[in-house]
Amino acid sequence: MKDQITKTLIIAAAICSLLVPTAHACTGIRLIAEDGTVIHARTMEFAIDIHSDVMMVPRGFARTGTTPDGKEGLKWKAKYASVGLNGVGLPVLFDGLNERGLAAGTFYFPTSAGYMPYTPADADKTIAQWEVGSWILENFASVEEVKANIGNIVVPAVVFGGWGFAPEAHCIVHDATGKSIVIEYVGGKLNVHDNALGVVTNSPSFDWHMTNLRNYVNFSMTNVPPVQLGSIKLLPFGQGSGMLGLPGDFTPPSRFVRAVAFSQSVFKPKTGDDAVLEAFHILNQFDIPKGAAREHEKDEHGNIPADYTIWTAASDLKAKQYYFRTYENSQIRMVDLMKMNLDGRTWSRLR
């Protein structure tokens, strides 16, 4: 077990040594079908392929958290099995769901994250920021349980291997009842935001994005009526005039506004299967082709860093099924957590 994890960390360091910090542009939404099925869906953007695998973590899997000073952190064994996508060979989920219908996704949070202070005395309750999602999925069954326990751990700024810096991230959590929260560390403090709309992107902080929505109070799901100016009647050119003025760029504030607009305006899907398909259709609006969001300068390897949508995923929190597609393969594929051996001996790559 220890040797397997060590090998994956070496692979991760080798891959990460090629990366530079760029503005990763992930977008997350939530849909609720008429039959009550809750769908968490999101995109994952990065400047290069982060070699994600679909992986499953069984009940009883033992973990030790990572600390800033190399001491052993919080120890736990998975109470619940989970499935989802990792990155750079790490045995942790960047996005996924567990057997109780809880979903968690990690999103980049550049220039905004400010992690908790750390002392060696805190080691036995400390985990790294990239371990928060797996800790949540492996220990809790509902958003309320997460809210009741998230304050018991210490999440400091932990430098990640080959990157040479502490990745900045925040996390969204949904449960099978439709409840949703966003977990952020800002200014050294934990902030847990109730998320009635189920949407998340990146920086700034979640409360800023919710305030910014007030700039779009003219948004309408229906077309605007004609305007009469004296003897002149101004007619819209066509369908979609209710969304005229929505920001169309790839920045986090603009994507947040569009994600709210699209996820709130679609007709309510009838079933979970319908909602999964609708979620992928919505996230088509956030798919970034290579080169459309790029840096000015080349990196040390002579490449121009450019975010693109590496994969898009959706979690069915009722059926406990995980759907995904990749940049190289647009076919939507699915893995069913409840058809796996939930009491397996170690985490496993599925595809």
C-alpha positions as CSV (number, residue, x, y, z in Angstrom):
1,M,0.0,0.0,0.0
2,K,2.7,2.5,1.1
3,D,4.8,1.6,-2.0
4,Q,1.9,2.1,-4.3
5,I,1.1,5.6,-2.9
6,T,4.8,6.5,-3.0
7,K,5.0,5.5,-6.7
8,T,2.0,7.7,-7.5
9,L,3.4,10.6,-5.7
10,I,6.7,10.3,-7.7
11,I,4.6,10.2,-10.9
12,A,2.7,13.3,-9.7
13,A,5.9,15.2,-9.0
14,A,7.3,14.4,-12.5
15,I,4.1,15.6,-14.2
16,C,3.7,18.6,-12.0
17,S,7.2,19.7,-12.7
18,L,6.0,20.6,-16.2
19,L,3.2,22.9,-15.0
20,V,3.0,26.5,-14.2
21,P,0.3,28.2,-12.2
22,T,-2.4,29.5,-14.6
23,A,-6.0,30.6,-14.3
24,H,-7.8,27.3,-14.3
25,A,-11.3,27.8,-15.4
26,C,-13.5,25.1,-13.9
27,T,-17.3,25.5,-13.7
28,G,-19.8,23.6,-11.6
29,I,-23.6,23.4,-11.6
30,R,-26.4,21.4,-9.9
31,L,-29.7,20.2,-11.5
32,I,-32.6,18.6,-9.7
33,A,-35.0,16.4,-11.7
34,E,-38.8,16.1,-11.3
35,D,-38.2,12.7,-9.7
36,G,-36.0,14.3,-7.1
37,T,-32.6,13.1,-8.5
38,V,-29.8,15.6,-7.8
39,I,-27.0,15.9,-10.4
40,H,-23.7,17.6,-9.7
41,A,-21.8,18.4,-12.9
42,R,-18.6,20.2,-13.6
43,T,-15.8,20.9,-16.0
44,M,-12.0,20.5,-15.3
45,E,-9.7,22.9,-17.0
46,F,-5.9,22.9,-16.9
47,A,-3.0,24.0,-19.2
48,I,-1.9,20.5,-19.9
49,D,-3.3,17.0,-19.5
50,I,-3.2,16.1,-15.7
51,H,-3.6,12.4,-16.5
52,S,-6.8,11.9,-14.5
53,D,-8.1,8.4,-13.9
54,V,-11.5,7.2,-12.9
55,M,-10.9,5.7,-9.6
56,M,-12.8,4.0,-6.8
57,V,-12.0,4.1,-3.1
58,P,-13.4,1.3,-1.0
59,R,-14.7,1.3,2.6
60,G,-12.0,0.9,5.1
61,F,-9.2,2.4,3.0
62,A,-6.7,3.9,5.4
63,R,-5.4,7.5,4.9
64,T,-2.9,9.8,6.6
65,G,-3.2,13.5,6.0
66,T,-0.4,15.7,4.7
67,T,1.1,18.5,6.8
68,P,3.3,21.5,6.0
69,D,6.2,20.1,8.1
70,G,6.2,16.5,7.0
71,K,4.6,15.1,10.2
72,E,1.9,12.5,9.9
73,G,-1.5,14.3,9.7
74,L,-5.0,13.3,10.5
75,K,-5.6,9.5,10.2
76,W,-8.9,8.0,9.1
77,K,-10.4,5.0,7.4
78,A,-13.0,5.4,4.7
79,K,-16.5,4.9,6.2
80,Y,-18.1,5.1,2.8
81,A,-16.9,4.0,-0.7
82,S,-16.5,6.7,-3.4
83,V,-15.8,7.0,-7.1
84,G,-14.7,9.8,-9.3
85,L,-11.7,11.4,-11.1
86,N,-8.3,12.1,-9.7
87,G,-5.3,13.8,-11.2
88,V,-1.5,13.4,-11.6
89,G,-1.6,9.9,-10.2
90,L,-2.8,10.9,-6.7
91,P,-5.0,8.5,-4.8
92,V,-7.4,11.3,-4.0
93,L,-10.6,12.4,-5.8
94,F,-10.6,15.9,-7.4
95,D,-14.3,15.2,-8.1
96,G,-16.7,12.4,-7.2
97,L,-19.5,10.9,-5.2
98,N,-19.9,8.4,-2.4
99,E,-22.3,5.5,-1.7
100,R,-24.6,7.7,0.3
101,G,-25.2,10.2,-2.5
102,L,-22.8,12.9,-1.4
103,A,-20.8,14.7,-4.1
104,A,-17.7,16.9,-3.7
105,G,-15.6,18.8,-6.2
106,T,-12.3,20.7,-5.8
107,F,-12.0,23.9,-7.8
108,Y,-9.0,26.2,-8.3
109,F,-9.2,29.4,-6.2
110,P,-6.2,31.5,-7.2
111,T,-5.3,34.8,-5.4
112,S,-8.2,34.3,-3.0
113,A,-7.4,31.3,-0.8
114,G,-5.8,32.0,2.6
115,Y,-5.4,28.8,4.6
116,M,-5.5,28.2,8.3
117,P,-2.5,28.8,10.6
118,Y,-0.6,25.6,11.5
119,T,1.6,24.5,14.4
120,P,3.1,21.0,15.0
121,A,0.6,20.5,17.8
122,D,-2.1,20.5,15.1
123,A,-0.6,17.7,13.1
124,D,-3.0,14.9,14.1
125,K,-6.0,16.9,12.8
126,T,-4.4,18.4,9.7
127,I,-4.9,17.5,6.0
128,A,-3.7,19.2,2.9
129,Q,-6.0,21.3,0.8
130,W,-6.1,18.7,-2.0
131,E,-7.2,16.0,0.5
132,V,-10.4,17.8,1.7
133,G,-12.7,16.4,-1.0
134,S,-11.7,12.8,-0.3
135,W,-11.9,13.3,3.4
136,I,-15.5,14.6,3.0
137,L,-16.6,11.8,0.6
138,E,-15.1,9.0,2.8
139,N,-16.6,10.2,6.1
140,F,-20.0,11.8,5.6
141,A,-23.4,11.2,4.1
142,S,-25.0,14.6,4.0
143,V,-24.2,18.3,3.7
144,E,-25.4,18.8,7.3
145,E,-22.8,16.3,8.5
146,V,-20.1,18.1,6.6
147,K,-21.1,21.4,8.1
148,A,-21.0,19.9,11.6
149,N,-17.5,18.4,11.2
150,I,-15.5,20.6,8.7
151,G,-14.5,22.9,11.6
152,N,-12.7,20.0,13.4
153,I,-9.9,19.8,10.9
154,V,-7.0,22.1,10.2
155,V,-6.3,22.9,6.5
156,P,-3.1,24.9,6.2
157,A,-1.1,25.9,3.1
158,V,0.8,22.7,2.1
159,V,3.3,22.9,-0.7
160,F,2.7,20.3,-3.3
161,G,5.6,18.2,-4.5
162,G,6.8,19.2,-8.0
163,W,4.8,22.4,-8.2
164,G,6.9,24.0,-5.5
165,F,3.9,26.0,-4.2
166,A,0.7,25.5,-2.2
167,P,-2.2,25.1,-4.6
168,E,-5.1,27.3,-3.9
169,A,-8.5,25.6,-3.9
170,H,-12.0,25.6,-2.6
171,C,-14.6,22.9,-2.6
172,I,-18.3,22.4,-3.4
173,V,-20.5,19.8,-1.7
174,H,-24.0,18.5,-2.7
175,D,-26.1,15.8,-1.1
176,A,-29.0,13.7,-2.4
177,T,-31.6,16.1,-0.9
178,G,-30.4,19.0,-3.0
179,K,-28.5,20.9,-0.3
180,S,-25.3,22.5,-1.4
181,I,-22.4,24.4,0.3
182,V,-19.1,25.9,-0.8
183,I,-16.1,25.5,1.5
184,E,-13.4,28.2,1.4
185,Y,-10.4,29.3,3.4
186,V,-9.9,33.0,3.2
187,G,-7.7,35.2,5.4
188,G,-6.8,32.1,7.5
189,K,-10.4,31.4,8.4
190,L,-12.9,28.7,7.3
191,N,-16.0,30.0,5.5
192,V,-18.9,27.7,4.7
193,H,-21.4,29.2,2.4
194,D,-24.9,27.8,1.8
195,N,-25.3,27.5,-2.0
196,A,-29.0,27.7,-2.9
197,L,-28.2,27.9,-6.7
198,G,-25.7,25.0,-6.7
199,V,-23.1,26.9,-8.8
200,V,-19.4,27.5,-8.4
201,T,-16.5,28.7,-10.5
202,N,-13.2,30.1,-9.2
203,S,-12.0,33.4,-7.7
204,P,-13.1,35.7,-6.0
205,S,-14.9,34.3,-3.0
206,F,-18.3,32.8,-3.2
207,D,-20.1,35.7,-1.4
208,W,-18.5,38.1,-4.0
209,H,-20.0,36.1,-6.9
210,M,-23.4,36.1,-5.2
211,T,-23.3,39.9,-4.8
212,N,-22.2,40.3,-8.4
213,L,-25.3,38.6,-9.6
214,R,-27.2,41.8,-8.7
215,N,-25.5,43.4,-11.7
216,Y,-27.7,41.1,-13.9
217,V,-31.2,41.7,-12.4
218,N,-32.4,42.4,-16.0
219,F,-31.7,38.8,-16.9
220,S,-34.9,37.0,-18.1
221,M,-35.6,33.4,-19.2
222,T,-38.1,34.8,-21.7
223,N,-37.6,37.2,-24.6
224,V,-38.0,40.9,-23.8
225,P,-41.1,42.6,-25.3
226,P,-40.8,45.2,-28.0
227,V,-40.0,48.8,-27.0
228,Q,-42.2,51.7,-28.3
229,L,-40.3,54.9,-28.9
230,G,-42.7,57.4,-30.3
231,S,-43.8,56.0,-33.6
232,I,-40.9,53.5,-33.7
233,K,-41.3,50.0,-32.4
234,L,-38.0,48.3,-31.6
235,L,-38.2,44.5,-32.0
236,P,-35.6,42.0,-30.8
237,F,-33.7,40.4,-33.7
238,G,-34.6,36.9,-32.5
239,Q,-34.8,34.4,-29.7
240,G,-32.7,34.9,-26.6
241,S,-33.2,38.6,-26.0
242,G,-33.9,37.9,-22.3
243,M,-30.2,37.0,-21.9
244,L,-28.9,39.9,-23.9
245,G,-25.9,41.4,-22.0
246,L,-24.8,38.2,-20.2
247,P,-21.0,38.1,-20.1
248,G,-19.6,35.7,-22.6
249,D,-15.9,35.4,-21.7
250,F,-14.1,32.7,-19.7
251,T,-13.3,34.6,-16.5
252,P,-14.7,33.1,-13.3
253,P,-17.2,36.0,-12.6
254,S,-18.6,35.7,-16.2
255,R,-18.8,31.9,-16.1
256,F,-20.6,32.1,-12.7
257,V,-23.3,34.4,-14.1
258,R,-23.8,32.3,-17.2
259,A,-23.8,29.1,-15.1
260,V,-26.6,30.5,-12.9
261,A,-28.5,31.7,-16.0
262,F,-28.4,28.4,-17.9
263,S,-28.9,26.0,-15.0
264,Q,-31.9,28.0,-13.7
265,S,-33.5,28.6,-17.1
266,V,-33.6,25.0,-18.5
267,F,-36.9,23.2,-18.3
268,K,-36.8,20.8,-15.3
269,P,-35.7,17.4,-16.4
270,K,-38.1,14.5,-15.7
271,T,-35.6,11.9,-14.5
272,G,-32.0,11.5,-13.4
273,D,-31.0,10.3,-16.9
274,D,-32.6,13.4,-18.4
275,A,-30.9,15.6,-15.9
276,V,-27.4,14.1,-16.6
277,L,-27.9,14.7,-20.3
278,E,-29.1,18.3,-19.7
279,A,-26.1,19.0,-17.5
280,F,-23.7,18.0,-20.2
281,H,-25.6,20.2,-22.7
282,I,-25.3,23.2,-20.2
283,L,-21.6,22.6,-19.7
284,N,-21.1,22.6,-23.5
285,Q,-21.4,26.4,-23.0
286,F,-18.3,26.3,-20.9
287,D,-16.1,24.0,-22.9
288,I,-12.8,25.7,-23.7
289,P,-10.9,24.7,-26.9
290,K,-7.2,24.7,-26.8
291,G,-5.9,28.2,-27.4
292,A,-9.0,30.2,-26.5
293,A,-7.8,31.0,-23.0
294,R,-4.0,31.5,-23.1
295,E,-1.1,33.4,-21.4
296,H,0.9,36.1,-23.1
297,E,4.3,34.5,-22.7
298,K,5.8,31.1,-23.4
299,D,6.8,29.0,-20.4
300,E,10.3,27.7,-19.8
301,H,9.7,24.8,-22.2
302,G,8.7,27.1,-25.0
303,N,5.0,26.4,-24.8
304,I,2.2,28.9,-24.5
305,P,0.1,27.9,-21.4
306,A,-3.5,27.7,-22.4
307,D,-6.4,26.3,-20.4
308,Y,-8.7,23.8,-22.0
309,T,-11.4,21.5,-20.8
310,I,-9.7,18.3,-20.0
311,W,-12.8,16.5,-18.9
312,T,-16.5,17.1,-18.0
313,A,-18.2,15.0,-15.4
314,A,-21.7,14.5,-13.8
315,S,-22.6,12.7,-10.6
316,D,-26.1,11.1,-10.2
317,L,-26.6,11.3,-6.4
318,K,-29.7,9.0,-6.5
319,A,-28.3,6.1,-8.7
320,K,-24.7,6.7,-7.5
321,Q,-23.5,6.7,-11.0
322,Y,-20.5,8.8,-12.3
323,Y,-20.6,10.1,-15.9
324,F,-17.6,11.6,-17.7
325,R,-16.2,12.6,-21.1
326,T,-12.8,13.9,-22.1
327,Y,-11.3,16.3,-24.5
328,E,-10.1,13.5,-26.8
329,N,-13.4,11.5,-26.6
330,S,-16.8,13.3,-26.4
331,Q,-18.7,10.1,-25.8
332,I,-20.3,10.2,-22.4
333,R,-19.3,7.1,-20.4
334,M,-20.5,5.9,-17.0
335,V,-19.3,3.9,-14.0
336,D,-21.8,2.5,-11.4
337,L,-20.5,2.7,-7.9
338,M,-23.1,0.3,-6.5
339,K,-22.0,-2.5,-8.9
340,M,-18.5,-2.4,-7.5
341,N,-16.9,-4.2,-4.6
342,L,-17.3,-1.5,-1.9
343,D,-15.2,-3.5,0.5
344,G,-12.2,-3.9,-1.7
345,R,-8.7,-3.8,-0.2
346,T,-7.3,-0.7,-1.9
347,W,-8.2,2.1,-4.3
348,S,-8.3,1.2,-7.9
349,R,-8.1,2.8,-11.3
350,L,-11.1,1.9,-13.4
351,R,-10.3,3.5,-16.8
